[in-house]
Amino acid sequence: MKLISEDSGPAAPPAWLRFGAGAAAVTGAALVGARAVDADSVWYESLPKPSWQPPSWAFGVAWTPLYATIAYASGRALGAAPTRREQRRLAASVAVNLSLNAGWNWLFFRLRSPRAGLIGTVLLDLSNAELIRRTARSDRAAAKILLPYAAWSLFATALNGSIARHDRTASSSNRLR
């Protein structure tokens, strides 16, 4: 006789629900994050930026397909997760990741703190690694789909780190005057 456990039963919600939830979560994170961004502010314009920073329009061009891949990979992996428990863990990993993703904008732009932003983006990088690891357990192809997102986030960490380092140097120089 087989006992029914918490993880038994149909493991995958319908595709429309998985992909719809992924799209809604990503859209919500993008909107929440975008509310904090003011790339035209005097503060942001005055920050010392490295010569290798892409033009501002490139960020929207990059993030749009990256957000789409997060939604797609999440829906796909949730459908492949073998148990409800794994689905919940994967969904929680996506939720934490998207919260950190949106939170970076608030740390960097709203707090006007490249250092806080750097902490946020390092946490996002760690979350990306966890999300990819957890996704790979259910669907290796979905995990591979997340690799450009992780790579772009690492690039953003390097960019944020450069700005934070130069901003600290500029702030120290200004205090000496």
C-alpha positions as CSV (number, residue, x, y, z in Angstrom):
1,M,0.0,0.0,0.0
2,K,1.4,3.4,-1.0
3,L,1.0,6.2,1.5
4,I,0.1,9.7,0.2
5,S,2.6,12.2,1.1
6,E,2.8,16.0,0.9
7,D,4.7,15.6,-2.4
8,S,2.4,13.2,-4.1
9,G,-0.2,14.1,-6.7
10,P,0.2,16.0,-9.9
11,A,3.4,17.9,-9.7
12,A,3.0,20.5,-12.4
13,P,0.5,23.3,-12.5
14,P,-0.9,24.0,-15.9
15,A,1.5,25.6,-18.4
16,W,-0.6,28.8,-18.7
17,L,-0.4,29.2,-14.9
18,R,3.4,28.6,-14.6
19,F,4.3,30.9,-17.5
20,G,1.7,33.5,-16.5
21,A,3.0,33.5,-13.0
22,G,6.6,33.9,-14.2
23,A,5.6,36.7,-16.5
24,A,3.6,38.5,-13.8
25,A,6.5,38.1,-11.2
26,V,9.1,39.4,-13.7
27,T,6.8,42.3,-14.8
28,G,6.2,43.2,-11.1
29,A,9.9,43.2,-10.3
30,A,10.7,45.3,-13.4
31,L,8.0,47.9,-12.5
32,V,9.0,48.1,-8.8
33,G,12.7,48.4,-9.8
34,A,12.0,51.0,-12.5
35,R,10.2,53.2,-10.0
36,A,13.4,53.9,-8.2
37,V,15.6,54.7,-11.2
38,D,16.4,58.3,-12.1
39,A,19.3,58.0,-14.5
40,D,18.9,61.7,-15.4
41,S,19.3,63.0,-11.9
42,V,22.1,65.4,-11.1
43,W,23.4,62.9,-8.5
44,Y,23.7,60.1,-11.0
45,E,25.1,62.3,-13.8
46,S,27.8,63.5,-11.3
47,L,29.0,60.0,-10.5
48,P,32.4,59.0,-12.0
49,K,31.7,56.2,-14.5
50,P,34.2,54.0,-16.2
51,S,34.8,54.4,-19.9
52,W,33.4,50.9,-20.6
53,Q,30.0,51.7,-19.2
54,P,27.4,51.1,-22.0
55,P,25.1,54.0,-23.0
56,S,22.0,54.4,-21.0
57,W,19.7,53.1,-23.7
58,A,21.6,49.7,-23.7
59,F,20.3,48.8,-20.3
60,G,16.7,48.7,-21.4
61,V,17.7,46.8,-24.6
62,A,19.5,44.2,-22.4
63,W,17.0,43.9,-19.6
64,T,13.9,43.3,-21.8
65,P,15.0,39.9,-23.2
66,L,16.7,39.0,-19.9
67,Y,13.5,39.4,-18.0
68,A,11.7,37.3,-20.7
69,T,14.2,34.5,-20.2
70,I,13.7,34.6,-16.5
71,A,10.0,34.2,-16.9
72,Y,10.3,31.5,-19.5
73,A,13.0,29.5,-17.6
74,S,11.0,29.8,-14.4
75,G,7.8,28.5,-16.0
76,R,9.7,25.7,-17.7
77,A,11.5,24.6,-14.6
78,L,8.4,24.7,-12.4
79,G,6.8,22.3,-15.0
80,A,9.7,19.9,-14.7
81,A,10.1,20.0,-11.0
82,P,9.4,16.5,-9.7
83,T,7.5,17.4,-6.5
84,R,5.4,20.1,-5.1
85,R,8.1,20.7,-2.5
86,E,10.7,21.3,-5.3
87,Q,8.2,23.6,-7.0
88,R,7.8,25.7,-3.8
89,R,11.5,25.9,-3.3
90,L,12.1,26.9,-6.9
91,A,9.3,29.5,-6.7
92,A,10.8,30.9,-3.5
93,S,14.2,31.1,-5.2
94,V,12.7,33.0,-8.1
95,A,10.9,35.3,-5.7
96,V,14.1,36.1,-3.7
97,N,16.0,36.6,-6.9
98,L,13.5,39.0,-8.4
99,S,13.3,40.9,-5.0
100,L,17.0,41.4,-5.1
101,N,16.9,42.3,-8.7
102,A,14.3,45.1,-8.1
103,G,16.0,46.0,-4.8
104,W,19.2,47.0,-6.4
105,N,17.6,50.0,-8.0
106,W,16.3,51.2,-4.7
107,L,19.7,50.7,-3.0
108,F,21.7,52.4,-5.7
109,F,19.3,55.2,-7.0
110,R,16.9,55.9,-4.2
111,L,19.5,55.7,-1.4
112,R,22.0,57.3,-3.8
113,S,24.6,54.8,-2.5
114,P,26.9,52.9,-4.9
115,R,28.2,51.0,-2.0
116,A,24.7,49.8,-0.9
117,G,24.1,49.0,-4.6
118,L,27.3,46.9,-4.7
119,I,26.2,44.9,-1.7
120,G,22.8,44.4,-3.4
121,T,24.3,43.3,-6.7
122,V,26.7,40.8,-5.0
123,L,23.7,39.3,-3.2
124,L,21.9,39.1,-6.6
125,D,24.9,37.3,-8.1
126,L,24.8,34.8,-5.2
127,S,21.0,34.4,-5.7
128,N,21.6,33.9,-9.5
129,A,24.0,31.0,-8.7
130,E,21.4,29.5,-6.3
131,L,18.6,29.9,-8.9
132,I,20.6,28.3,-11.6
133,R,21.6,25.4,-9.4
134,R,18.0,24.8,-8.2
135,T,16.7,25.2,-11.8
136,A,19.2,22.7,-13.1
137,R,17.9,20.1,-10.7
138,S,14.6,20.2,-12.5
139,D,15.5,21.3,-16.1
140,R,19.1,21.7,-17.3
141,A,17.9,23.6,-20.4
142,A,16.0,26.1,-18.3
143,A,19.2,26.6,-16.2
144,K,21.2,27.3,-19.3
145,I,18.6,29.9,-20.4
146,L,19.4,31.8,-17.2
147,L,23.2,32.1,-17.9
148,P,23.0,35.3,-19.9
149,Y,21.1,36.9,-17.0
150,A,23.8,35.8,-14.6
151,A,26.5,37.1,-16.9
152,W,24.8,40.5,-17.3
153,S,24.4,40.7,-13.5
154,L,28.1,40.0,-13.1
155,F,28.9,42.7,-15.6
156,A,26.6,45.0,-13.6
157,T,28.4,44.1,-10.4
158,A,31.8,45.0,-12.0
159,L,30.3,48.3,-13.2
160,N,28.7,49.1,-9.8
161,G,32.0,48.2,-8.1
162,S,33.9,50.6,-10.4
163,I,31.5,53.4,-9.7
164,A,31.6,52.7,-5.9
165,R,35.4,52.7,-5.9
166,H,35.7,55.9,-7.8
167,D,32.9,57.6,-5.9
168,R,34.6,56.8,-2.6
169,T,37.8,58.2,-4.0
170,A,36.1,61.3,-5.2
171,S,34.2,61.7,-1.9
172,S,37.5,61.4,0.0
173,S,39.2,64.0,-2.2
174,N,36.3,66.4,-1.8
175,R,36.5,66.1,2.0
176,L,40.2,67.1,1.9
177,R,39.4,70.4,0.1
